Amino acid sequence: MSDNSRLLRRLFDERVRDLGLTAAQARLLLSLDHFPDQNQCFHADRLEIEPITLTRIADRMEEAGWLERRSDPADRRARILHLTGKSRDIVDKLQSTVEHLFEDTLRGLSATERDTLGKLLDRIGENLARAREQEPVHG
């Protein structure tokens, strides 16, 4: 699984680079599209990067006009990230890129095999999440 994940990530990186984005920028734009109105900490956690790293990425993307920050009405210290009109076209291209990537990845699998694979991966994800919750805290 690890090897396949690495290969998939590498292919994703190559394809989004063709759109003029880094993988981190592409992942952030997709996250903003799927989870609007969330603050920077939410997206950092979702992308599994440090909040300061996300802040640096967001700084560059805001300067380029790809996203904007607004105050969080629920927490004045937090900022909510929003897509801009400029980023809409690129998000559509990213979604198309991801769809093609999945098609390339699943080529040769029947609809039944794809469904079974999806269910198995969901179960593995649930098992991993449950195992992580049961981990003893060290420290």
SEMIMAR-57196 format. One line per field, with one value per atom (N, C-alpha, C): z, x, y; atom name; residue in three letters. Coordinates in steps of 0.2 Angstrom, whole numbers, plus 5000, padded with zeros to 4 digits. Atoms other than C-alpha are relative to their C-alpha. Layout:
BEGIN
z: (Z;...) .
x: (X;...) .
y: (Y;...) .
a: (CA;...) .
r: (Ala;...) .
This chain:
BEGIN
z: (5000;5000;5000;5000;5004;4993;5007;4987;4995;5004;4978;5002;4998;4988;4998;5003;4984;4993;5007;4966;4998;5001;4966;5001;4998;4975;4995;5004;4963;4993;5006;4948;5000;4998;4956;4999;5000;4958;4993;5007;4940;4996;5004;4933;5003;4998;4944;4998;5002;4940;4993;5007;4922;5000;5000;4928;5003;4997;4936;5008;4993;4954;5003;4997;4967;5003;4997;4975;5006;4994;4991;4998;5002;4982;4997;5003;4972;5006;4995;4988;5004;4996;4997;4996;5004;4983;5000;5000;4982;5007;4993;5001;5001;5000;5000;4996;5004;4987;5003;4997;4996;5007;4993;5014;5000;4999;5012;5007;4994;5026;5006;4994;5037;5001;4999;5045;4998;5002;5042;5004;4996;5056;4997;5002;5049;4994;5006;5032;5001;4999;5039;5003;4997;5049;4994;5005;5034;4995;5005;5023;5003;4996;5037;4999;5000;5037;5006;4994;5051;4998;5001;5053;4997;5003;5049;4993;5007;5033;4996;5003;5028;4999;5000;5032;4995;5005;5021;4993;5007;5006;4999;5001;5009;4999;5001;5010;4992;5007;4992;4996;5005;4985;5001;5000;4992;4996;5004;4984;4993;5007;4968;4998;5001;4970;4999;5001;4971;5006;4995;4988;5004;4996;5001;5007;4993;5020;5003;4997;5030;5008;4993;5049;5001;4998;5057;5005;4995;5066;5006;4993;5079;5004;4997;5083;4997;5003;5080;4999;5002;5080;4994;5006;5066;4994;5006;5048;4996;5005;5035;4993;5007;5018;4995;5005;5003;4993;5007;4984;4997;5003;4973;4993;5007;4956;4995;5004;4948;5001;4998;4957;4997;5002;4950;4994;5006;4933;5002;4999;4940;5005;4996;4953;4995;5004;4939;4996;5003;4930;5004;4995;4946;5001;4999;4948;4994;5006;4930;5000;4999;4933;5005;4996;4948;4998;5003;4939;4995;5005;4925;5004;4996;4938;5003;4997;4946;4994;5006;4929;4998;5002;4925;5005;4995;4942;5000;4999;4941;4993;5007;4922;5001;5000;4919;5006;4994;4935;4997;5001;4932;5005;4996;4940;5007;4994;4953;5004;4996;4957;5003;4997;4959;5006;4994;4971;5006;4994;4981;5002;4998;4981;5005;4996;4987;5007;4994;5001;5005;4997;5006;5003;4998;5007;5005;4995;5017;5007;4994;5030;5003;4997;5031;5003;4997;5034;5007;4993;5048;5005;4996;5055;5003;4998;5055;5005;4995;5063;5007;4994;5076;5004;4997;5080;5003;4998;5081;5006;4994;5093;5007;4995;5104;5002;4999;5104;5007;4993;5122;4998;5000;5124;5004;4996;5128;5001;4999;5136;5007) .
x: (5004;5000;5004;4996;5014;5003;4997;5023;4994;5005;5006;4998;5002;5002;5006;4994;5020;4999;5001;5017;4995;5006;5000;5002;4998;5007;5005;4995;5021;4997;5004;5009;4996;5004;4998;5004;4995;5013;5002;4998;5018;4994;5005;5001;4998;5002;4997;5006;4995;5014;4999;5002;5008;4995;5004;4995;5003;4996;5008;4999;5000;5005;5004;4997;5014;4995;5005;5006;4996;5003;5003;4995;5005;4994;4994;5005;4984;4995;5003;4979;4996;5004;4974;4994;5006;4963;4995;5005;4954;4997;5003;4952;4995;5004;4945;4993;5006;4933;4995;5004;4927;4998;5001;4927;5000;5000;4922;4999;5002;4921;5003;4996;4934;5006;4994;4949;5006;4994;4967;5002;4998;4970;4996;5004;4956;5004;4997;4965;5007;4994;4982;5000;5001;4976;4998;5002;4967;5005;4995;4982;5007;4995;4993;5007;4994;5005;5000;5000;5010;4997;5004;4999;5005;4995;5015;5001;4999;5018;4994;5006;5000;5000;5000;5001;5005;4996;5016;4998;5003;5008;4994;5006;4992;5002;4997;5003;5001;4998;5010;4994;5006;4993;4995;5004;4984;5003;4997;4997;4999;5002;4994;4993;5008;4975;4997;5003;4971;4995;5004;4963;5000;5000;4958;4998;5002;4957;4995;5005;4943;5000;5001;4940;4995;5004;4932;4995;5005;4916;5000;5000;4917;5006;4994;4935;5004;4997;4943;5008;4993;4961;5001;4999;4957;4998;5001;4956;4997;5004;4944;5003;4998;4951;4995;5005;4941;5003;4998;4943;4998;5002;4943;4997;5003;4935;5006;4994;4953;5001;4998;4955;4994;5006;4938;5002;4998;4945;5005;4995;4960;4998;5003;4950;4996;5003;4939;5005;4995;4955;5003;4998;4961;4996;5005;4945;5001;4999;4947;5006;4994;4965;4999;5001;4960;4996;5004;4946;5004;4996;4958;5005;4995;4971;4997;5003;4958;4998;5001;4953;5006;4994;4971;5002;4998;4974;4995;5005;4958;4999;5001;4960;5001;5000;4956;4996;5004;4946;4992;5007;4927;4997;5004;4914;4999;5000;4912;5006;4994;4930;5001;4999;4930;4996;5004;4916;5003;4997;4924;5006;4994;4940;4999;5002;4932;4997;5002;4923;5006;4994;4939;5004;4996;4949;4996;5004;4935;5001;4999;4936;5007;4993;4955;5000;5000;4953;4997;5004;4940;5005;4996;4952;5006;4994;4967;4998;5003;4956;4999;5002;4950;5007;4993;4968;5003;4997;4974;4997;5003;4961;5002;4998;4966;5007;4993;4984;5001;4998;4991;5004;4997;4997;5007;4993;5016;5002;4997;5024;5000) .
y: (4994;5000;5006;4994;5012;5001;4999;5009;5003;4998;5012;5007;4993;5028;5004;4995;5035;5001;4999;5031;5005;4996;5039;5007;4993;5055;5003;4998;5056;5002;4999;5055;5006;4994;5068;5006;4995;5079;5002;4998;5078;5003;4998;5081;5007;4993;5097;5004;4996;5103;5003;4998;5104;5006;4994;5116;5006;4995;5127;5001;5000;5122;4995;5005;5113;4995;5004;5098;5003;4997;5107;5005;4995;5121;4997;5004;5109;4997;5003;5100;5005;4995;5116;5002;4998;5122;4995;5006;5105;5000;5000;5106;5006;4994;5123;4999;5001;5118;4995;5006;5102;5002;4998;5111;5007;4993;5129;5002;4997;5141;4997;5003;5131;5005;4996;5140;4996;5002;5138;4993;5006;5125;4994;5006;5114;4997;5002;5114;4997;5003;5111;4993;5007;5096;4995;5004;5089;4998;5001;5091;4997;5003;5084;5004;4996;5099;5005;4995;5111;5006;4993;5127;5005;4995;5138;4998;5002;5128;5002;4998;5131;5007;4993;5149;5003;4998;5151;4999;5002;5142;5005;4995;5153;5007;4993;5169;5001;5000;5165;5000;5001;5160;5006;4994;5175;5006;4995;5187;4999;5001;5178;5000;4999;5180;4994;5006;5162;4999;5001;5163;5007;4994;5176;4998;5002;5176;5005;4995;5183;4998;5001;5184;4995;5005;5169;5003;4997;5176;4996;5004;5162;5001;5000;5165;5006;4994;5182;4999;5001;5175;4995;5005;5162;5004;4997;5166;4994;5005;5157;5001;5000;5153;5000;5001;5156;5000;4999;5153;5006;4994;5168;4998;5001;5170;4997;5003;5167;4993;5007;5150;4995;5005;5143;4996;5004;5138;4995;5005;5130;4994;5006;5120;4996;5004;5114;4995;5004;5108;4995;5005;5100;4994;5006;5090;4996;5005;5084;4996;5003;5080;4994;5005;5070;4994;5005;5061;4996;5004;5056;4996;5004;5050;4994;5006;5039;4995;5004;5032;4996;5004;5028;4995;5005;5020;4994;5006;5009;4997;5003;5005;4992;5008;4986;4997;5003;4984;5001;5000;4980;5005;4996;4990;4997;5004;4976;5000;5000;4976;5007;4993;4995;5001;4999;4994;4996;5004;4980;5003;4996;4990;5006;4994;5005;4998;5003;4995;4998;5002;4987;5006;4994;5003;5004;4997;5011;4996;5004;4997;5000;4999;4998;5007;4993;5017;5000;5000;5014;4996;5004;5000;5005;4996;5012;5006;4995;5026;4998;5003;5015;4998;5001;5009;5006;4994;5026;5003;4998;5031;4996;5005;5016;5001;4999;5021;5003;4996;5025;5006;4994;5042;5000;5000;5043;5007;4993;5057;5001) .
a: (N;CA;C;N;CA;C;N;CA;C;N;CA;C;N;CA;C;N;CA;C;N;CA;C;N;CA;C;N;CA;C;N;CA;C;N;CA;C;N;CA;C;N;CA;C;N;CA;C;N;CA;C;N;CA;C;N;CA;C;N;CA;C;N;CA;C;N;CA;C;N;CA;C;N;CA;C;N;CA;C;N;CA;C;N;CA;C;N;CA;C;N;CA;C;N;CA;C;N;CA;C;N;CA;C;N;CA;C;N;CA;C;N;CA;C;N;CA;C;N;CA;C;N;CA;C;N;CA;C;N;CA;C;N;CA;C;N;CA;C;N;CA;C;N;CA;C;N;CA;C;N;CA;C;N;CA;C;N;CA;C;N;CA;C;N;CA;C;N;CA;C;N;CA;C;N;CA;C;N;CA;C;N;CA;C;N;CA;C;N;CA;C;N;CA;C;N;CA;C;N;CA;C;N;CA;C;N;CA;C;N;CA;C;N;CA;C;N;CA;C;N;CA;C;N;CA;C;N;CA;C;N;CA;C;N;CA;C;N;CA;C;N;CA;C;N;CA;C;N;CA;C;N;CA;C;N;CA;C;N;CA;C;N;CA;C;N;CA;C;N;CA;C;N;CA;C;N;CA;C;N;CA;C;N;CA;C;N;CA;C;N;CA;C;N;CA;C;N;CA;C;N;CA;C;N;CA;C;N;CA;C;N;CA;C;N;CA;C;N;CA;C;N;CA;C;N;CA;C;N;CA;C;N;CA;C;N;CA;C;N;CA;C;N;CA;C;N;CA;C;N;CA;C;N;CA;C;N;CA;C;N;CA;C;N;CA;C;N;CA;C;N;CA;C;N;CA;C;N;CA;C;N;CA;C;N;CA;C;N;CA;C;N;CA;C;N;CA;C;N;CA;C;N;CA;C;N;CA;C;N;CA;C;N;CA;C;N;CA;C;N;CA;C;N;CA;C;N;CA;C;N;CA;C;N;CA;C;N;CA;C;N;CA;C;N;CA;C;N;CA;C;N;CA;C;N;CA;C;N;CA;C;N;CA;C;N;CA;C;N;CA;C;N;CA;C;N;CA;C;N;CA;C;N;CA;C) .
r: (Met;Met;Met;Ser;Ser;Ser;Asp;Asp;Asp;Asn;Asn;Asn;Ser;Ser;Ser;Arg;Arg;Arg;Leu;Leu;Leu;Leu;Leu;Leu;Arg;Arg;Arg;Arg;Arg;Arg;Leu;Leu;Leu;Phe;Phe;Phe;Asp;Asp;Asp;Glu;Glu;Glu;Arg;Arg;Arg;Val;Val;Val;Arg;Arg;Arg;Asp;Asp;Asp;Leu;Leu;Leu;Gly;Gly;Gly;Leu;Leu;Leu;Thr;Thr;Thr;Ala;Ala;Ala;Ala;Ala;Ala;Gln;Gln;Gln;Ala;Ala;Ala;Arg;Arg;Arg;Leu;Leu;Leu;Leu;Leu;Leu;Leu;Leu;Leu;Ser;Ser;Ser;Leu;Leu;Leu;Asp;Asp;Asp;His;His;His;Phe;Phe;Phe;Pro;Pro;Pro;Asp;Asp;Asp;Gln;Gln;Gln;Asn;Asn;Asn;Gln;Gln;Gln;Cys;Cys;Cys;Phe;Phe;Phe;His;His;His;Ala;Ala;Ala;Asp;Asp;Asp;Arg;Arg;Arg;Leu;Leu;Leu;Glu;Glu;Glu;Ile;Ile;Ile;Glu;Glu;Glu;Pro;Pro;Pro;Ile;Ile;Ile;Thr;Thr;Thr;Leu;Leu;Leu;Thr;Thr;Thr;Arg;Arg;Arg;Ile;Ile;Ile;Ala;Ala;Ala;Asp;Asp;Asp;Arg;Arg;Arg;Met;Met;Met;Glu;Glu;Glu;Glu;Glu;Glu;Ala;Ala;Ala;Gly;Gly;Gly;Trp;Trp;Trp;Leu;Leu;Leu;Glu;Glu;Glu;Arg;Arg;Arg;Arg;Arg;Arg;Ser;Ser;Ser;Asp;Asp;Asp;Pro;Pro;Pro;Ala;Ala;Ala;Asp;Asp;Asp;Arg;Arg;Arg;Arg;Arg;Arg;Ala;Ala;Ala;Arg;Arg;Arg;Ile;Ile;Ile;Leu;Leu;Leu;His;His;His;Leu;Leu;Leu;Thr;Thr;Thr;Gly;Gly;Gly;Lys;Lys;Lys;Ser;Ser;Ser;Arg;Arg;Arg;Asp;Asp;Asp;Ile;Ile;Ile;Val;Val;Val;Asp;Asp;Asp;Lys;Lys;Lys;Leu;Leu;Leu;Gln;Gln;Gln;Ser;Ser;Ser;Thr;Thr;Thr;Val;Val;Val;Glu;Glu;Glu;His;His;His;Leu;Leu;Leu;Phe;Phe;Phe;Glu;Glu;Glu;Asp;Asp;Asp;Thr;Thr;Thr;Leu;Leu;Leu;Arg;Arg;Arg;Gly;Gly;Gly;Leu;Leu;Leu;Ser;Ser;Ser;Ala;Ala;Ala;Thr;Thr;Thr;Glu;Glu;Glu;Arg;Arg;Arg;Asp;Asp;Asp;Thr;Thr;Thr;Leu;Leu;Leu;Gly;Gly;Gly;Lys;Lys;Lys;Leu;Leu;Leu;Leu;Leu;Leu;Asp;Asp;Asp;Arg;Arg;Arg;Ile;Ile;Ile;Gly;Gly;Gly;Glu;Glu;Glu;Asn;Asn;Asn;Leu;Leu;Leu;Ala;Ala;Ala;Arg;Arg;Arg;Ala;Ala;Ala;Arg;Arg;Arg;Glu;Glu;Glu;Gln;Gln;Gln;Glu;Glu;Glu;Pro;Pro;Pro;Val;Val;Val;His;His;His;Gly;Gly;Gly) .
